[in-house]
């Protein structure tokens, strides 16, 4: 199965879908600001890349070692949208154009939930991100953008290559900081002492 940028079976957004996706992103930014999240890093500047996962700059800039996780979100959301709109036929023949707004809604919802006190406390208690204090708004907005990149890659590339890129992203992040999307989900849902010990042995937790 090869899902391409155009043609039958691809989740190609139209103008309305782009507008809705943009509106959802703007709404998420406003909600995060209303929650009291800082617009940018309290250090007073914005970097393209921040490579430390347990200091004051973590999740405050445009990209970090959790960026691959957000790209993978986009790939997963593309697969979910394809199943929903193409395989299941939701919203008819043109339903696939709403795949991107759905992906943005899911990612934006996670960004808001992730920055609630309850989830921040959960991250600090059970994951390698023990210094996590929430995202800056610009980081959350960038994460939505990185998710969009993952969605676009899944839209353009064959499924096997998309899966390969996701696996590579997980392996590289896991090797570099002993954390990635898979480990984050495991530790948030069902923390394992063996994983915590392995991360601690690498100086992560």
Secondary structure, DSSP 8 states (H G I E B T S, - for coil): ----SSSTT-----HHHHHHHHHHHHHHHHHHHHTT--SS-TTS---S----SSSTTTTSSS--TTHHHHHHHHHHHHHHHIIIIIIS-TTSTTGGGGHHHHHHHHHHHHHHHHTSHHHHHHHHHHSS-TT-----HHHHHHHHHHHHHHHHHHHHS-HHHHHHHHHHHHHHHHHHHS--HHHHHHHHHS--HHHHHHHHHTT--
